[in-house]
Amino acid sequence: MFTLVVTGKVVTFATIRPTIVRLEGQAGTTLTAEVEILPSRDYPFTILGVENKTDAVRSELIEQCNTTSNRCVIRVEMMKPTSGRHADTITVQTDNPTRPQFTIPVVAILH
């Protein structure tokens, strides 16, 4: 057995709220959520696109990051009409070479 010690400063690229999108409700109803993304002052970026790994959810950029609000908003909508547990991942493409993409997990429970 060994011990690994890591030291250094952790730099935040962006604040993402919520970090995991959770949707829960009745099957067949419209379930939506919004994700707020606040870029760090040290790493400004523009979102170039959003895409989903599967067809369980649909995501769209509804507010682009800009200098006045410094926030982006992505709307997430559940697309599966059947009950059960569903998962997807949203990949966000940016114009920042330090972090050209990041992911946001989505989980849904439909009753």
C-alpha positions in Angstrom: 0.0 0.0 0.0 1.2 3.5 -0.7 0.0 7.1 0.0 -0.3 9.6 -2.8 -0.2 13.3 -1.8 -1.2 15.9 -4.3 -0.7 19.6 -3.6 -1.5 22.7 -5.5 -4.2 25.2 -6.2 -7.5 24.0 -7.8 -8.7 26.5 -10.4 -12.4 26.5 -11.3 -13.1 26.7 -15.0 -16.8 27.4 -14.5 -19.6 27.0 -11.9 -22.4 24.7 -13.0 -25.7 24.7 -11.2 -26.9 22.1 -10.8 -23.9 19.9 -11.3 -26.2 16.9 -12.1 -29.6 17.4 -13.6 -32.2 15.3 -11.8 -35.7 15.0 -13.3 -38.5 13.1 -11.6 -42.2 12.9 -12.3 -45.0 11.1 -14.1 -44.3 9.3 -17.4 -45.9 11.2 -20.3 -45.7 14.6 -18.7 -43.2 17.4 -19.7 -40.2 17.5 -17.4 -37.8 20.3 -17.8 -34.9 21.9 -15.9 -32.4 24.7 -16.6 -28.7 24.5 -16.0 -26.9 27.7 -15.2 -23.2 28.0 -16.2 -21.0 30.8 -14.9 -17.6 31.0 -16.6 -14.6 31.9 -14.4 -13.2 35.3 -15.0 -9.8 33.7 -15.7 -11.3 31.3 -18.3 -14.0 33.1 -20.3 -15.7 31.2 -23.0 -18.6 31.0 -25.4 -20.7 27.9 -25.9 -20.4 26.6 -29.4 -22.9 23.9 -29.1 -24.6 21.3 -26.9 -25.3 17.7 -27.7 -26.7 14.6 -26.0 -25.2 11.1 -25.8 -28.6 9.5 -26.3 -32.1 10.5 -27.2 -33.4 10.3 -23.6 -33.3 14.1 -23.2 -33.2 17.2 -25.4 -31.0 20.1 -24.5 -30.8 23.6 -26.0 -28.8 26.7 -25.3 -31.3 29.4 -24.3 -28.9 32.1 -23.0 -25.3 32.6 -24.3 -22.6 33.7 -22.0 -21.9 37.4 -22.5 -20.0 40.2 -20.7 -23.0 41.8 -19.1 -24.6 38.7 -17.4 -21.5 36.3 -17.6 -23.9 33.3 -17.5 -25.2 30.7 -19.9 -28.4 28.7 -19.5 -29.2 25.3 -21.0 -32.7 24.0 -21.0 -33.0 20.2 -20.5 -36.2 18.4 -21.4 -37.1 14.7 -20.8 -38.0 12.9 -24.1 -38.7 9.4 -23.0 -42.5 8.8 -22.5 -42.1 5.5 -20.6 -41.7 4.9 -16.9 -38.3 3.8 -15.5 -34.9 5.2 -14.9 -33.2 7.0 -17.7 -29.7 8.6 -18.0 -28.0 10.8 -20.5 -25.0 13.1 -20.7 -24.9 16.6 -22.2 -21.6 17.6 -23.8 -21.0 21.3 -23.9 -18.6 22.5 -26.6 -16.7 25.8 -25.9 -14.3 28.1 -27.7 -11.8 28.0 -24.8 -8.7 25.9 -25.7 -8.0 25.1 -22.0 -11.3 23.2 -21.8 -12.9 22.8 -25.2 -15.7 20.6 -23.8 -17.2 19.5 -20.6 -20.1 17.2 -19.6 -23.2 17.5 -17.5 -24.9 14.3 -16.4 -28.7 13.9 -16.5 -30.7 11.4 -14.6 -34.5 10.9 -14.7 -37.0 8.8 -12.8 -40.4 8.5 -14.4 -43.2 6.9 -12.5 
